[in-house]
Every structure is written in structure tokens, then in C-alpha cells.
């Protein structure tokens, strides 16, 4: 346009859905701005008369806007230019605008005299894009942290898109891969895994459901990985498969850990079997020479009593006593070995009846000591009844044996639901239901520091002269509880009795 010829009518500008303003190139200030500036920025018109851009351009964007203005000076007629920048709001902060402009008037020499701008508020759209970008970056960071990537396959075009996490999983940069084709993907799989993958995908499409499979890949750098892919089909309006989406995650560390764990378990089981077999064979083979020692000692005592004299007879009696102790020890060791190799079937059992059967077996000891055994309500649980009988026999027998001098033994048996804390303390599954059975006595008790030691084989807290026994009884109890996927532990204070707690699963796994 030439100087003096103006095609701009300011009266219409107030109806525009944006801020319209005219910039005087020579004076570097506004010649005109419409009323919408008050609506968008809260700025009164009178404050912006003949003002510079500093008045409403956000300070941090002012240098950018000045650079953009230079581009308008060289525009040809009917040409325009656009840029994005922030404008200051009267109440603080800013709004984001898309500004489109062109030359409004020219001087006689053709240079720009004034510029016309229309600025549209795009703050909401810009913030939406910013949130999308932030979410995209968060997704990329999450994928990198958790070692997985997402993908989608379009049925119409047979094209696949990967997220950044999947490129990283296969050790590529996105710009290095022109397109994700079947050939590109399958070259990282063995023929067997490729065939298995295609089978699962085809089945998912045919059944219009989803699929999940594990397979191995070889990355761009030649690294072997185990991955798991889970996909789901998306149906169109006509109930046809239009898309498939899914995730692929790296499970290499998990598979290596599982393999190492399985190897360790096999090695531990082998070692345990060898130890159990050794204990069984050793104990069994010791029985024969022990019987001979006992038999010949008895014959020596019967045939040569007068020749031996009192001192010789005492020696023979000590040999026979030691032999009997050894026999009991071997029997208990054999019992412990058999318990480790237990293969009895579990059955629903009334524990109250089981304990009543045990008290019948202990009737003589109970009468001799005047023991009182009080049995509270007990549940039915899945157990090996023969093992439970032995466990309660050992625990009740100990409670009677380790009684306080001058006191009648009082033993109380009760049960309750195991709490979450109970299960956590004994490292038992939190999602399983357990019964807690407590056997409380008023005996001599023991120091709390020995609460774990007493369940170890051959561990004794008292001399044989005071309390006879082999030190295997509680070790057998622990083995029985291990066989039942439960736990046993004890609490005590010297002189105030002991409490043995059993945590038994209501149902076996």
C-alpha cells in the first residue's frame, strides 16, 4: 500500500475474537489497539495509547518479538508472518498468543510504515500441548526405568509404531529405523520364537481377544534378552479388528534370578537329602554295635557279678546307662530323619481330638505329677495327624518335665486367628489364613536369648542329670511345622513358665 491509503477500519476490529493492533514502524509504538485487549489482558485502552511493545509484551519474550518484527519489514504485499509469544496480564502472569501480521501501510519508497497484527489467545491449547509433552516425557522416563515399551499395530495399513522405550529395549535410536516392518522385528527373534509369536498374534485376532507370550530377542548390539509381550485387539464399528496395542517388557533379570534360584533350590534339596540319608544310615548302623555292647554288658553283670565286686558292678551299670542313653539318642535321631523325609497325606483334622489322644498316652505321667491340662476350643485344619500327635506329645511332655519344684504343672492350650503381625514376624504369606495355637505352662521357663537355640538339634539348656533327654524333641517339632508350611516359636521368662506358639495354615497350599 502507498502512504495515505488505509484499508483498515478500526471500528470492525472490536468484533474480532482477538487483540488487533497497529504498530508504527518509525515511532516504534502503537498507533491503535482494539478494546479486546482489556478482555484478554485486563489493560485499559487509555494506558496503551502510543505505548511501546514493552507495555504488554511479556519481558522475557520482548527480545524475541523484536527479532520477529524485523521479518515483517521485508514482507511483500499480501504476504504475512506469524509467531508465538506471551503477553503480560494486568493481574500478573501472562497469556500465550499466536500473532499473525502483515504490512498495513508503506511509504513512497515502498518500505513499511505501519504493521497490522491480530493476536489470538492460545493459552489453553498451549498448556494442553505442554501437559501432553510432559506426560510423554514422563512415559519415556517410566519406560526407561521399568525397561518396557509400548506399541500399536494398524490393521488397515499393516504398520507398527513403537514408543521410545521399545527402541531402547532393542538398542536403536528412533531416527535409525525407517519403519517397523515384520521383517525388521522378526530378524531379532529365533525362528522358533518368531513362529510362536505369530501364532499368538493370529489367535488373538481370530478370537478378538488378546495374547501374552515370552520369547528371546537379540538386540542390535548382539545382547541376548528375554522379553514378555502382552497385546490386546481394538475393534471397529463393524466389530472388526482395526488395531492392536500392547507393551513389551524386559524380563531378563527376572529369568536369570529364577534360574539361579531353581539351581540353588536343587542344590539345597540334594544336600539335604544326602544329610538325611547319612543321618538315617549312620543311626541305623549304630544300632547293631550298641545292641552288642548292651547284651555283653548284661552277660558280664550276670555271670561275673561276684568277681567284679562293687566297683566293677558300678562300671557295668554306668556302661548300661550310657548304652540306654545312646539308644534313646539314636531312636530320636532316626525319628528326626524320618520326619525330614515325611510324605504323609494331609487331611482335615480336629486338633482337640488329637490332643485328647495325646493326653491319654501321657496319662501315667499326668497322674504321677498331678498335671492339669486345660484344652480350649481348637479348630479343624489340614494336617498330617500322626505328625501333629508327635508334636503335641513332645510339647506337653516337655511342659510336664520342666515343671517348677513345689508346683503342680498347669498347661493351657488355646487358639486364635493369626494376625498380620504374627505372619510378618514369622515370614509367612500375608494372603493366607493361619491359626495360632498357644501351649502355655507354669514351669521353670528359660532366658529369652535361648528362644531360637532350643529348636536346634542336640541343643540343651540343662544337664542330663537334672532333666533327661536327647535335645532332639523341639528340633522334631520345628521340622513338623516346616512340613506343614507353618512356624513355631517360644516366649519365656525364667521361673514364670514358657509359651510355645504354633502358626498353622488353615488349608495347605
C-alpha positions as CSV (number, residue, x, y, z in Angstrom):
1,X,0.0,0.0,0.0
2,X,1.1,3.5,-0.5
3,X,1.3,6.2,2.2
4,X,-2.2,7.7,3.0
5,X,-4.1,4.8,1.6
6,X,-5.6,2.8,4.5
7,X,-7.8,-0.2,4.1
8,X,-8.0,-0.8,7.9
9,X,-11.3,0.1,9.6
10,X,-10.8,0.2,13.4
11,X,-14.5,0.0,14.1
12,X,-14.6,-3.6,12.9
13,X,-11.6,-4.6,15.0
14,X,-13.6,-4.6,18.2
15,X,-15.6,-7.6,16.9
16,X,-12.5,-9.7,16.2
17,X,-12.0,-12.7,18.6
18,X,-8.5,-11.5,19.5
19,X,-6.3,-8.4,20.1
20,X,-5.9,-6.2,17.0
21,X,-3.3,-3.5,17.0
22,X,-1.3,-1.3,14.5
23,X,2.4,-0.8,15.1
24,X,4.1,2.4,13.8
25,X,7.5,1.4,12.4
26,X,9.2,4.8,12.6
27,X,7.9,5.8,16.1
28,X,8.2,2.2,17.4
29,X,4.9,2.4,19.3
30,X,1.2,1.5,18.9
31,X,-1.0,3.6,16.7
32,X,-4.1,1.6,17.5
33,X,-5.3,-1.3,19.7
34,X,-8.8,-2.6,20.0
35,X,-11.0,-3.0,23.1
36,X,-10.4,-6.7,23.3
37,X,-7.1,-6.0,24.9
38,X,-9.0,-5.3,28.1
39,X,-10.9,-8.6,27.9
40,X,-7.8,-10.7,27.4
41,X,-5.2,-8.8,29.4
42,X,-7.2,-6.5,31.7
43,X,-5.3,-3.5,30.4
44,X,-7.3,-0.2,30.0
45,X,-7.1,1.3,26.5
46,X,-6.0,4.7,27.7
47,X,-2.9,3.2,29.2
48,X,-1.8,1.8,25.8
49,X,-2.2,4.9,23.7
50,X,1.1,5.5,21.8
51,X,2.8,2.9,24.1
52,X,5.7,0.8,23.1
53,X,5.7,-3.0,23.0
54,X,7.2,-3.0,26.5
55,X,3.8,-2.2,27.9
56,X,2.1,-5.5,27.1
57,X,4.7,-8.0,25.8
58,X,6.0,-10.3,28.5
59,X,9.5,-9.1,29.4
60,X,11.2,-12.5,28.8
61,X,9.7,-12.6,25.3
62,X,10.5,-9.0,24.3
63,X,13.8,-9.7,22.6
64,X,12.2,-12.5,20.6
65,X,9.3,-10.2,19.4
66,X,11.8,-7.5,18.4
67,X,13.6,-10.1,16.2
68,X,10.2,-11.2,14.7
69,X,9.4,-7.6,13.8
70,X,12.4,-7.4,11.6
71,X,10.9,-10.1,9.4
72,X,7.8,-8.0,8.8
73,X,9.7,-5.2,7.2
74,X,10.7,-7.3,4.2
75,X,7.2,-8.7,3.5
76,X,5.7,-8.3,0.1
77,X,2.2,-7.1,-0.4
78,X,-0.5,-9.7,0.6
79,X,2.2,-11.7,2.5
80,X,2.0,-12.4,6.2
81,X,4.1,-13.8,9.0
82,X,3.2,-15.4,12.4
83,X,4.9,-16.1,15.7
84,X,4.0,-17.2,19.2
85,X,4.8,-15.2,22.3
86,X,3.5,-14.2,25.7
87,X,1.7,-11.0,26.7
88,X,1.6,-9.6,30.2
89,X,-1.7,-9.7,32.2
90,X,-2.5,-6.7,34.4
91,X,-3.1,-9.0,37.5
92,X,0.2,-10.7,37.0
93,X,1.3,-13.7,35.0
94,X,0.9,-14.0,31.3
95,X,-1.3,-15.3,28.4
96,X,0.1,-17.1,25.3
97,X,-0.8,-15.7,21.9
98,X,-0.5,-16.6,18.2
99,X,0.2,-13.3,16.4
100,X,-0.4,-13.0,12.7
101,X,0.7,-9.8,10.9
102,X,1.3,-8.0,7.6
103,X,2.2,-4.6,6.3
104,X,-0.7,-2.2,6.6
105,X,0.9,1.0,5.0
106,X,4.0,1.7,3.0
107,X,6.0,4.8,2.4
108,X,6.6,6.3,-1.1
109,X,9.8,4.3,-1.3
110,X,7.9,1.0,-0.6
111,X,9.2,0.5,2.9
112,X,6.8,-0.4,5.7
113,X,5.3,2.5,7.5
114,X,2.9,0.6,9.8
115,X,2.1,-3.1,10.6
116,X,-1.2,-4.7,11.3
117,X,-1.4,-7.5,13.9
118,X,-4.1,-9.9,15.1
119,X,-3.2,-11.8,18.3
120,X,-5.3,-14.9,19.2
121,X,-5.2,-16.3,22.7
122,X,-3.9,-19.9,22.5
123,X,-3.0,-20.3,26.2
124,X,-5.4,-23.2,26.8
125,X,-4.2,-25.1,23.7
126,X,-0.6,-24.4,24.5
127,X,-1.0,-25.6,28.1
128,X,-2.7,-28.7,26.8
129,X,0.2,-29.4,24.5
130,X,2.6,-28.7,27.3
131,X,0.8,-31.2,29.5
132,X,0.9,-33.8,26.7
133,X,4.6,-33.2,26.2
134,X,5.2,-33.5,30.0
135,X,3.2,-36.8,30.1
136,X,5.1,-38.0,27.0
137,X,8.4,-37.3,28.7
138,X,7.2,-38.9,31.9
139,X,6.2,-42.0,29.9
140,X,9.6,-42.2,28.3
141,X,11.3,-41.9,31.7
142,X,9.0,-44.6,33.2
143,X,9.6,-46.9,30.2
144,X,13.4,-46.5,30.6
145,X,13.2,-47.1,34.4
146,X,11.0,-50.1,34.2
147,X,12.5,-51.5,31.0
148,X,9.4,-51.7,28.8
149,X,8.0,-50.1,25.7
150,X,4.6,-49.7,24.1
151,X,3.5,-50.5,20.5
152,X,0.4,-50.3,18.3
153,X,-0.3,-52.0,15.0
154,X,-2.8,-50.6,12.5
155,X,-4.7,-53.4,10.6
156,X,-5.6,-51.2,7.6
157,X,-2.1,-50.1,6.8
158,X,-0.2,-53.1,8.4
159,X,2.1,-50.6,10.1
160,X,3.5,-50.6,13.6
161,X,4.5,-47.8,15.8
162,X,6.9,-48.1,18.8
163,X,7.5,-45.8,21.7
164,X,10.9,-44.7,22.7
165,X,11.1,-47.4,25.4
166,X,10.8,-50.1,22.8
167,X,13.6,-48.7,20.7
168,X,15.8,-48.6,23.8
169,X,14.9,-52.2,24.5
170,X,16.1,-53.3,21.1
171,X,19.0,-50.8,21.4
172,X,18.1,-48.4,18.5
173,X,17.6,-44.7,18.1
174,X,14.2,-43.9,16.6
175,X,15.8,-42.0,13.7
176,X,17.8,-45.0,12.8
177,X,14.8,-47.1,11.9
178,X,12.8,-46.0,8.8
179,X,9.8,-48.2,9.7
180,X,8.9,-51.1,12.0
181,X,8.2,-53.9,9.5
182,X,7.6,-57.6,10.2
183,X,11.0,-58.4,8.7
184,X,12.7,-55.8,10.9
185,X,11.1,-57.2,14.1
186,X,11.5,-60.9,13.3
187,X,15.2,-60.6,12.5
188,X,15.7,-60.1,16.2
189,X,14.0,-63.4,17.1
190,X,14.9,-67.0,16.6
191,X,12.8,-68.9,14.0
192,X,11.1,-70.9,16.8
193,X,10.2,-67.7,18.8
194,X,9.1,-65.9,15.7
195,X,6.7,-68.7,14.8
196,X,5.4,-68.8,18.4
197,X,4.8,-65.0,18.4
198,X,3.0,-65.1,15.1
199,X,0.8,-67.9,16.3
200,X,-0.2,-66.0,19.4
201,X,-1.0,-62.8,17.4
202,X,-3.1,-64.7,14.9
203,X,-5.0,-66.5,17.6
204,X,-5.7,-63.1,19.3
205,X,-7.0,-61.6,16.0
206,X,-9.1,-64.7,15.3
207,X,-10.7,-64.7,18.7
208,X,-10.8,-60.9,19.0
209,X,-9.2,-61.0,22.5
210,X,-5.6,-60.6,23.4
211,X,-2.4,-62.5,23.9
212,X,0.7,-62.8,26.1
213,X,3.9,-64.6,25.4
214,X,7.5,-64.7,26.3
215,X,10.4,-65.1,23.9
216,X,14.1,-64.2,23.4
217,X,15.5,-61.4,21.3
218,X,18.9,-60.4,20.1
219,X,19.4,-56.7,20.2
220,X,21.2,-54.5,17.7
221,X,24.4,-54.9,19.8
222,X,24.0,-58.7,19.9
223,X,22.8,-58.8,23.5
224,X,20.5,-61.7,24.4
225,X,17.4,-60.7,26.3
226,X,14.2,-62.3,27.5
227,X,11.1,-60.3,26.9
228,X,7.3,-60.6,27.6
229,X,4.8,-59.1,25.2
230,X,1.1,-58.5,26.1
231,X,-1.3,-57.3,23.4
232,X,-5.0,-56.5,23.1
233,X,-7.1,-56.1,19.9
234,X,-9.2,-53.0,19.3
235,X,-12.5,-53.5,17.4
236,X,-14.2,-51.1,14.9
237,X,-17.8,-50.1,14.4
238,X,-18.4,-53.3,12.5
239,X,-16.8,-55.5,15.2
240,X,-13.7,-56.0,13.0
241,X,-10.1,-55.8,14.3
242,X,-8.8,-52.4,13.4
243,X,-5.9,-52.1,15.7
244,X,-3.8,-54.0,18.3
245,X,-2.0,-52.3,21.2
246,X,0.4,-53.7,23.8
247,X,3.5,-53.5,25.8
248,X,6.8,-55.4,25.7
249,X,9.0,-55.5,28.8
250,X,12.5,-56.8,29.6
251,X,12.3,-59.8,32.0
252,X,15.9,-60.9,31.6
253,X,16.9,-60.1,35.2
254,X,13.8,-62.0,36.4
255,X,14.5,-65.1,34.3
256,X,18.2,-65.1,35.4
257,X,17.1,-64.8,39.0
258,X,14.6,-67.6,38.7
259,X,17.1,-69.9,37.1
260,X,19.7,-69.2,39.8
261,X,17.0,-69.7,42.5
262,X,16.0,-73.0,40.9
263,X,19.6,-74.1,40.8
264,X,20.1,-73.1,44.4
265,X,17.0,-75.0,45.5
266,X,18.0,-78.1,43.6
267,X,21.5,-77.9,45.2
268,X,20.0,-77.4,48.7
269,X,17.5,-80.2,48.2
270,X,20.3,-82.5,47.1
271,X,22.4,-81.5,50.1
272,X,19.5,-82.0,52.5
273,X,18.7,-85.5,51.0
274,X,22.3,-86.5,51.4
275,X,22.4,-85.3,55.0
276,X,19.1,-87.0,55.8
277,X,20.3,-90.3,54.2
278,X,23.6,-90.1,56.1
279,X,21.8,-89.5,59.4
280,X,19.4,-92.4,58.8
281,X,22.1,-94.8,57.7
282,X,24.5,-93.8,60.4
283,X,21.9,-94.0,63.1
284,X,20.6,-97.4,61.8
285,X,24.1,-98.9,61.5
286,X,24.9,-97.7,65.1
287,X,22.1,-99.8,66.5
288,X,23.9,-103.2,65.9
289,X,27.1,-102.5,67.8
290,X,25.1,-100.8,70.5
291,X,22.9,-103.9,71.0
292,X,26.1,-106.0,71.3
293,X,27.5,-103.6,73.9
294,X,24.3,-103.8,75.9
295,X,24.0,-107.6,75.5
296,X,27.6,-108.4,76.6
297,X,27.4,-105.9,79.5
298,X,24.3,-107.7,80.7
299,X,26.0,-111.1,80.4
300,X,29.1,-109.7,82.2
301,X,27.0,-108.5,85.0
302,X,25.0,-111.7,85.4
303,X,27.9,-114.2,85.1
304,X,30.8,-112.4,86.8
305,X,29.0,-110.2,89.4
306,X,30.8,-111.8,92.4
307,X,34.2,-111.5,90.7
308,X,33.6,-107.8,89.7
309,X,32.9,-106.6,93.1
310,X,31.1,-103.4,94.0
311,X,33.4,-101.1,91.9
312,X,33.3,-103.4,88.8
313,X,29.5,-103.6,89.1
314,X,29.3,-99.8,89.2
315,X,31.3,-99.6,86.0
316,X,29.0,-102.1,84.3
317,X,25.9,-100.2,85.5
318,X,27.4,-97.0,84.0
319,X,28.0,-98.8,80.7
320,X,24.4,-100.0,80.6
321,X,23.1,-96.5,81.4
322,X,25.2,-94.9,78.8
323,X,24.1,-97.5,76.3
324,X,20.5,-96.8,77.1
325,X,21.1,-93.1,76.6
326,X,22.8,-93.8,73.3
327,X,19.9,-96.0,72.2
328,X,17.4,-93.2,73.0
329,X,19.5,-90.7,71.2
330,X,19.7,-92.9,68.1
331,X,16.0,-93.5,68.2
332,X,15.3,-89.8,68.3
333,X,17.8,-89.2,65.5
334,X,16.1,-91.8,63.4
335,X,12.8,-90.2,64.2
336,X,14.2,-86.7,63.1
337,X,15.5,-88.2,59.9
338,X,12.1,-89.9,59.1
339,X,10.4,-86.5,59.8
340,X,12.6,-84.8,57.3
341,X,11.6,-87.4,54.7
342,X,7.9,-87.3,55.7
343,X,5.4,-88.0,52.8
344,X,2.2,-88.4,54.7
345,X,-1.0,-87.1,53.2
346,X,-2.8,-84.0,54.7
347,X,-6.3,-84.4,56.0
348,X,-8.9,-82.3,57.7
349,X,-8.3,-83.0,61.4
350,X,-9.9,-81.9,64.7
351,X,-6.9,-80.8,66.8
352,X,-8.9,-81.0,70.1
353,X,-9.4,-84.8,69.5
354,X,-5.7,-85.1,68.5
355,X,-4.6,-83.5,71.8
356,X,-7.0,-85.6,73.8
357,X,-5.5,-88.7,72.3
358,X,-2.0,-87.4,73.3
359,X,-3.1,-86.8,76.9
360,X,-4.4,-90.4,77.0
361,X,-0.9,-91.6,76.0
362,X,0.6,-89.4,78.7
363,X,-1.9,-90.5,81.3
364,X,0.7,-92.1,83.6
365,X,3.0,-89.0,83.6
366,X,0.0,-86.8,84.2
367,X,-1.1,-88.8,87.2
368,X,2.4,-89.0,88.7
369,X,2.9,-85.3,88.5
370,X,-0.6,-84.1,89.2
371,X,-0.5,-82.1,86.0
372,X,-3.6,-80.2,84.9
373,X,-4.1,-79.8,81.1
374,X,-6.8,-77.3,80.1
375,X,-7.8,-77.5,76.4
376,X,-9.8,-74.6,75.0
377,X,-11.7,-74.5,71.7
378,X,-9.5,-75.7,68.8
379,X,-10.2,-75.7,65.1
380,X,-10.1,-78.2,62.3
381,X,-7.1,-77.7,60.0
382,X,-5.4,-79.6,57.2
383,X,-2.5,-81.5,58.9
384,X,-0.7,-84.9,59.0
385,X,-2.4,-86.3,62.1
386,X,0.5,-88.6,63.0
387,X,2.9,-85.7,63.0
388,X,0.6,-83.5,65.0
389,X,0.3,-86.2,67.6
390,X,4.1,-86.4,67.9
391,X,4.4,-82.6,68.0
392,X,1.9,-82.2,70.9
393,X,3.4,-85.3,72.6
394,X,6.8,-83.6,72.6
395,X,5.5,-80.2,73.7
396,X,3.2,-81.5,76.5
397,X,5.9,-83.9,77.6
398,X,8.4,-81.0,77.9
399,X,5.9,-78.9,79.8
400,X,5.5,-81.7,82.4
401,X,9.2,-82.5,82.5
402,X,10.4,-78.9,83.0
403,X,7.9,-78.2,85.9
404,X,8.8,-75.9,88.8
405,X,9.7,-77.6,92.1
406,X,6.8,-77.5,94.6
407,X,4.2,-76.6,91.9
408,X,1.7,-78.7,90.2
409,X,2.1,-78.4,86.4
410,X,-0.7,-76.4,84.8
411,X,-0.8,-76.4,81.0
412,X,-3.2,-74.3,79.0
413,X,-3.9,-74.8,75.3
414,X,-5.7,-72.1,73.3
415,X,-6.2,-70.9,69.7
416,X,-7.0,-67.8,67.8
417,X,-6.6,-66.3,64.3
418,X,-3.1,-65.3,63.5
419,X,-2.7,-61.6,62.9
420,X,-0.9,-59.9,60.1
421,X,1.9,-59.0,62.5
422,X,2.2,-62.7,63.5
423,X,2.6,-63.7,59.9
424,X,5.1,-60.9,59.1
425,X,7.2,-61.7,62.2
426,X,7.5,-65.4,61.1
427,X,7.9,-64.6,57.4
428,X,4.7,-66.3,56.4
429,X,2.5,-65.4,53.4
430,X,0.3,-62.4,54.3
431,X,-2.5,-63.5,51.9
432,X,-3.0,-66.9,53.6
433,X,-5.2,-67.6,56.7
434,X,-3.3,-69.1,59.7
435,X,-4.4,-70.4,63.1
436,X,-2.3,-69.6,66.1
437,X,-2.2,-72.3,68.8
438,X,-0.5,-71.5,72.1
439,X,0.7,-74.0,74.7
440,X,1.3,-72.2,78.0
441,X,2.9,-73.8,81.1
442,X,3.9,-72.6,84.6
443,X,7.3,-74.4,84.6
444,X,10.9,-73.3,85.1
445,X,11.0,-71.3,81.8
446,X,14.2,-70.1,80.1
447,X,16.1,-67.0,79.2
448,X,14.6,-65.2,76.1
449,X,18.1,-65.3,74.4
450,X,17.6,-69.1,74.0
451,X,14.2,-68.8,72.3
452,X,15.7,-69.8,68.9
453,X,18.5,-72.1,70.1
454,X,16.2,-74.6,71.8
455,X,14.8,-75.6,68.3
456,X,18.2,-76.6,67.1
457,X,19.1,-80.3,67.1
458,X,21.1,-81.6,70.2
459,X,20.7,-78.2,72.0
460,X,20.1,-78.5,75.7
461,X,19.8,-75.8,78.4
462,X,20.0,-78.2,81.3
463,X,22.2,-81.2,82.3
464,X,21.0,-84.7,81.7
465,X,21.2,-85.4,85.4
466,X,18.6,-82.7,86.1
467,X,16.3,-83.3,83.1
468,X,17.0,-86.4,80.9
469,X,16.6,-86.2,77.2
470,X,18.4,-86.1,73.9
471,X,17.9,-82.5,72.9
472,X,16.1,-83.5,69.7
473,X,12.4,-83.2,70.7
474,X,11.9,-79.5,69.8
475,X,14.0,-79.9,66.7
476,X,11.5,-82.5,65.6
477,X,8.6,-80.1,66.4
478,X,10.2,-77.5,64.2
479,X,10.7,-80.0,61.4
480,X,7.0,-80.9,61.7
481,X,5.9,-77.3,61.5
482,X,8.2,-76.8,58.4
483,X,6.5,-79.8,56.8
484,X,3.2,-78.1,57.4
485,X,4.3,-74.7,55.9
486,X,3.9,-73.1,59.3
487,X,6.1,-71.8,62.1
488,X,6.8,-72.4,65.8
489,X,8.4,-70.0,68.3
490,X,8.7,-69.7,72.0
491,X,8.4,-66.9,74.6
492,X,9.5,-67.3,78.2
493,X,10.8,-65.7,81.4
494,X,12.8,-67.8,83.9
495,X,10.6,-69.0,86.7
496,X,7.4,-67.9,85.1
497,X,6.8,-70.7,82.6
498,X,7.0,-70.8,78.8
499,X,4.6,-70.3,75.9
500,X,5.0,-72.2,72.6
501,X,3.2,-70.7,69.7
502,X,2.2,-72.7,66.6
503,X,1.2,-70.9,63.3
504,X,-0.7,-73.5,61.1
505,X,-2.3,-72.7,57.8
506,X,-6.0,-73.5,57.7
507,X,-5.5,-75.0,54.3
508,X,-2.3,-76.4,52.8
509,X,-1.0,-74.7,49.7
